[in-house]
Amino acid sequence: MMFDTTLYLTVFITLFVIMDPPGVIPVFLSLVGRKPKEARNRAAWQAPAVSLAVITVFAVGGQAILNYLHIGIPALQGAGGLLLLLIALELLTGRENNQSKAAEDVNVALVPLGTPMMAGPGAIAAVIVFVAQADGHTGSYLAIALAIVTIHVVLYIVLRFSTLLIRLLGESGISLLARIAGLLLAAIAVQLIAESVRGFVAGG
């Protein structure tokens, strides 16, 4: 068994580009900015943990799950896009401020950070492809697994230390950030939906 360093770097860089740790910061801060410090720190590890669990499940049996449910990548993209669009509308209109604390905790850990922003259609598809290409080699599987863990450690570090910016932003800064994050999420959602439609048309 030989550890495939090239594959490790390839998977890590691919997931870094797709999951975009710096790009998650505005959304994260807009959702946790008004919460207590303990809740912010908890959300900083919960979101990557959820993403890691989802990515791991799809890495182990993703293709089998999709085949069994007769779901294609375009369907995942469409669902992810619609989900992000709903969150984007809440951020743009300020409706997230009226949610209960429990609902906010769920939103931060599960939606939209854990999935579909981190463990989104792009990351899931990339992992499924890399695992399929590993072709039974233990060293390749190890490299893929280590790359997945590494990117989630990076995500945790980025989110954990991004909470330090909240003091500088203040209430008005967080509100502004929420609107910007909503606009960015809306753009990502539209892109996902467009790619979903393109995939369905190409598949048809």
URRAVEN-V626228 format. One record per residue. N is the residue number from 0. SS is DSSP state (helix for helix, strand for strand, loop for the rest). D_CENTER is the distance of its C-alpha to the mean C-alpha in whole Angstrom. Layout:
BEGIN
n->N ss->SS d_center->D_CENTER
n->N ss->SS d_center->D_CENTER
END
This chain:
BEGIN
n->0 ss->loop d_center->32
n->1 ss->loop d_center->30
n->2 ss->loop d_center->27
n->3 ss->loop d_center->26
n->4 ss->helix d_center->25
n->5 ss->helix d_center->24
n->6 ss->helix d_center->22
n->7 ss->helix d_center->20
n->8 ss->helix d_center->20
n->9 ss->helix d_center->19
n->10 ss->helix d_center->16
n->11 ss->helix d_center->15
n->12 ss->helix d_center->15
n->13 ss->helix d_center->14
n->14 ss->helix d_center->10
n->15 ss->helix d_center->11
n->16 ss->helix d_center->11
n->17 ss->helix d_center->9
n->18 ss->helix d_center->6
n->19 ss->loop d_center->8
n->20 ss->helix d_center->9
n->21 ss->helix d_center->12
n->22 ss->helix d_center->10
n->23 ss->helix d_center->8
n->24 ss->helix d_center->11
n->25 ss->helix d_center->13
n->26 ss->helix d_center->11
n->27 ss->helix d_center->11
n->28 ss->helix d_center->15
n->29 ss->helix d_center->16
n->30 ss->helix d_center->14
n->31 ss->helix d_center->16
n->32 ss->loop d_center->19
n->33 ss->loop d_center->22
n->34 ss->loop d_center->21
n->35 ss->loop d_center->23
n->36 ss->helix d_center->22
n->37 ss->helix d_center->22
n->38 ss->helix d_center->19
n->39 ss->helix d_center->17
n->40 ss->helix d_center->18
n->41 ss->helix d_center->17
n->42 ss->helix d_center->14
n->43 ss->helix d_center->13
n->44 ss->helix d_center->13
n->45 ss->helix d_center->12
n->46 ss->helix d_center->8
n->47 ss->helix d_center->8
n->48 ss->helix d_center->11
n->49 ss->helix d_center->9
n->50 ss->helix d_center->6
n->51 ss->helix d_center->9
n->52 ss->helix d_center->12
n->53 ss->helix d_center->10
n->54 ss->helix d_center->10
n->55 ss->helix d_center->13
n->56 ss->helix d_center->14
n->57 ss->helix d_center->14
n->58 ss->helix d_center->15
n->59 ss->helix d_center->18
n->60 ss->helix d_center->19
n->61 ss->helix d_center->16
n->62 ss->helix d_center->19
n->63 ss->helix d_center->22
n->64 ss->helix d_center->19
n->65 ss->helix d_center->19
n->66 ss->helix d_center->23
n->67 ss->helix d_center->24
n->68 ss->helix d_center->22
n->69 ss->loop d_center->23
n->70 ss->loop d_center->20
n->71 ss->loop d_center->19
n->72 ss->helix d_center->16
n->73 ss->helix d_center->17
n->74 ss->helix d_center->17
n->75 ss->helix d_center->13
n->76 ss->helix d_center->13
n->77 ss->helix d_center->15
n->78 ss->helix d_center->14
n->79 ss->helix d_center->10
n->80 ss->helix d_center->12
n->81 ss->helix d_center->14
n->82 ss->helix d_center->12
n->83 ss->helix d_center->11
n->84 ss->helix d_center->14
n->85 ss->helix d_center->15
n->86 ss->helix d_center->13
n->87 ss->helix d_center->14
n->88 ss->helix d_center->18
n->89 ss->helix d_center->18
n->90 ss->helix d_center->17
n->91 ss->helix d_center->20
n->92 ss->helix d_center->22
n->93 ss->loop d_center->22
n->94 ss->helix d_center->22
n->95 ss->helix d_center->19
n->96 ss->helix d_center->22
n->97 ss->helix d_center->24
n->98 ss->loop d_center->22
n->99 ss->loop d_center->23
n->100 ss->helix d_center->22
n->101 ss->helix d_center->21
n->102 ss->helix d_center->19
n->103 ss->helix d_center->17
n->104 ss->helix d_center->16
n->105 ss->helix d_center->15
n->106 ss->helix d_center->12
n->107 ss->helix d_center->11
n->108 ss->helix d_center->10
n->109 ss->loop d_center->9
n->110 ss->loop d_center->9
n->111 ss->loop d_center->7
n->112 ss->helix d_center->5
n->113 ss->helix d_center->5
n->114 ss->helix d_center->5
n->115 ss->helix d_center->5
n->116 ss->helix d_center->3
n->117 ss->helix d_center->1
n->118 ss->loop d_center->4
n->119 ss->loop d_center->5
n->120 ss->helix d_center->9
n->121 ss->helix d_center->9
n->122 ss->helix d_center->8
n->123 ss->helix d_center->10
n->124 ss->helix d_center->13
n->125 ss->helix d_center->13
n->126 ss->helix d_center->13
n->127 ss->helix d_center->16
n->128 ss->helix d_center->18
n->129 ss->helix d_center->18
n->130 ss->helix d_center->19
n->131 ss->helix d_center->22
n->132 ss->helix d_center->23
n->133 ss->helix d_center->24
n->134 ss->loop d_center->27
n->135 ss->loop d_center->27
n->136 ss->loop d_center->28
n->137 ss->helix d_center->27
n->138 ss->helix d_center->26
n->139 ss->helix d_center->24
n->140 ss->helix d_center->22
n->141 ss->helix d_center->22
n->142 ss->helix d_center->21
n->143 ss->helix d_center->18
n->144 ss->helix d_center->17
n->145 ss->helix d_center->18
n->146 ss->helix d_center->16
n->147 ss->helix d_center->13
n->148 ss->helix d_center->14
n->149 ss->helix d_center->15
n->150 ss->helix d_center->11
n->151 ss->helix d_center->10
n->152 ss->helix d_center->13
n->153 ss->helix d_center->13
n->154 ss->helix d_center->10
n->155 ss->helix d_center->12
n->156 ss->helix d_center->15
n->157 ss->helix d_center->13
n->158 ss->helix d_center->12
n->159 ss->helix d_center->16
n->160 ss->helix d_center->18
n->161 ss->helix d_center->16
n->162 ss->helix d_center->18
n->163 ss->helix d_center->21
n->164 ss->helix d_center->21
n->165 ss->helix d_center->21
n->166 ss->helix d_center->25
n->167 ss->helix d_center->26
n->168 ss->helix d_center->24
n->169 ss->helix d_center->26
n->170 ss->helix d_center->26
n->171 ss->helix d_center->26
n->172 ss->helix d_center->24
n->173 ss->helix d_center->21
n->174 ss->helix d_center->22
n->175 ss->helix d_center->22
n->176 ss->helix d_center->19
n->177 ss->helix d_center->17
n->178 ss->helix d_center->19
n->179 ss->helix d_center->18
n->180 ss->helix d_center->14
n->181 ss->helix d_center->15
n->182 ss->helix d_center->17
n->183 ss->helix d_center->14
n->184 ss->helix d_center->12
n->185 ss->helix d_center->15
n->186 ss->helix d_center->15
n->187 ss->helix d_center->12
n->188 ss->helix d_center->13
n->189 ss->helix d_center->16
n->190 ss->helix d_center->15
n->191 ss->helix d_center->13
n->192 ss->helix d_center->16
n->193 ss->helix d_center->18
n->194 ss->helix d_center->17
n->195 ss->helix d_center->17
n->196 ss->helix d_center->21
n->197 ss->helix d_center->22
n->198 ss->helix d_center->21
n->199 ss->helix d_center->23
n->200 ss->helix d_center->26
n->201 ss->helix d_center->26
n->202 ss->helix d_center->26
n->203 ss->loop d_center->28
END
